[in-house]
């Protein structure tokens, strides 16, 4: 290995070590930062949103039942319609 190759290898090793140290330091700093507590109004908003979600689910279930009923009516001809079709 020549002197120039050895020197460039040491330089690249130095750069890699520096990048690793910088990365570890920044990650440690980010992990050390504490998140502030949620305010009380977020809890009330979450409760209201959950209630809206449940109401929407009930309405969706009602719509699904109505759709199913309409599909059954359109697929089964009534007795009067069957007689007139003959």
C-alpha positions as CSV (number, residue, x, y, z in Angstrom):
1,X,0.0,0.0,0.0
2,X,1.4,3.3,-1.0
3,X,1.6,6.4,1.2
4,X,-1.1,8.1,-0.8
5,X,-3.5,5.1,-0.4
6,X,-2.8,4.9,3.3
7,X,-3.5,8.6,3.8
8,X,-6.7,8.6,1.8
9,X,-7.9,5.5,3.7
10,X,-7.2,7.3,7.0
11,X,-9.0,10.4,5.8
12,X,-12.1,8.3,4.7
13,X,-12.0,6.5,8.1
14,X,-11.9,9.9,9.8
15,X,-14.9,11.2,7.8
16,X,-16.9,8.0,8.5
17,X,-16.2,8.2,12.2
18,X,-17.1,11.9,12.3
19,X,-20.4,11.2,10.5
20,X,-21.2,8.4,12.9
21,X,-20.4,10.5,15.9
22,X,-22.6,13.4,14.6
23,X,-25.4,11.0,13.8
24,X,-25.3,9.4,17.3
25,X,-25.2,12.9,18.9
26,X,-28.1,14.2,17.0
27,X,-30.2,11.1,17.5
28,X,-29.5,11.2,21.3
29,X,-30.5,14.9,21.3
30,X,-33.8,14.2,19.5
31,X,-34.6,11.3,21.8
32,X,-33.8,13.4,24.9
33,X,-36.4,16.0,23.9
34,X,-39.6,15.4,25.9
35,X,-43.0,15.8,24.3
36,X,-45.2,18.3,26.1
37,X,-48.4,16.9,27.7
38,X,-51.6,17.1,25.7
39,X,-53.9,19.8,26.8
40,X,-57.3,18.9,28.3
41,X,-59.3,20.2,25.3
42,X,-57.7,17.4,23.1
43,X,-59.4,14.9,25.4
44,X,-62.8,16.6,24.9
45,X,-62.3,16.8,21.2
46,X,-61.4,13.1,21.0
47,X,-64.6,12.2,22.9
48,X,-66.7,14.2,20.5
49,X,-64.9,12.7,17.5
50,X,-65.5,9.2,18.8
51,X,-69.2,10.0,19.3
52,X,-69.4,11.2,15.7
53,X,-67.7,8.1,14.5
54,X,-70.2,5.8,16.3
55,X,-73.1,7.8,14.9
56,X,-71.7,7.5,11.4
57,X,-71.3,3.8,11.8
58,X,-74.9,3.4,12.9
59,X,-76.1,5.5,9.9
60,X,-74.0,3.4,7.6
61,X,-75.5,0.2,9.0
62,X,-79.0,1.6,8.5
63,X,-78.2,2.5,4.9
64,X,-76.8,-1.0,4.3
65,X,-80.0,-2.6,5.6
66,X,-82.1,-0.4,3.4
67,X,-79.9,-1.3,0.4
68,X,-80.2,-5.0,1.2
69,X,-84.0,-4.7,1.4
70,X,-84.2,-2.9,-1.9
71,X,-82.0,-5.5,-3.6
72,X,-84.3,-8.3,-2.2
73,X,-87.4,-6.5,-3.6
74,X,-85.9,-6.0,-7.0
75,X,-84.7,-9.6,-7.4
76,X,-87.9,-11.3,-6.2
77,X,-90.8,-10.5,-8.5
78,X,-94.1,-10.3,-6.7
79,X,-96.9,-12.8,-7.4
80,X,-98.9,-10.3,-9.3
81,X,-96.0,-9.5,-11.6
82,X,-95.3,-13.1,-12.2
83,X,-98.9,-13.8,-13.3
84,X,-98.9,-10.8,-15.7
85,X,-95.6,-11.9,-17.2
86,X,-97.1,-15.3,-18.3
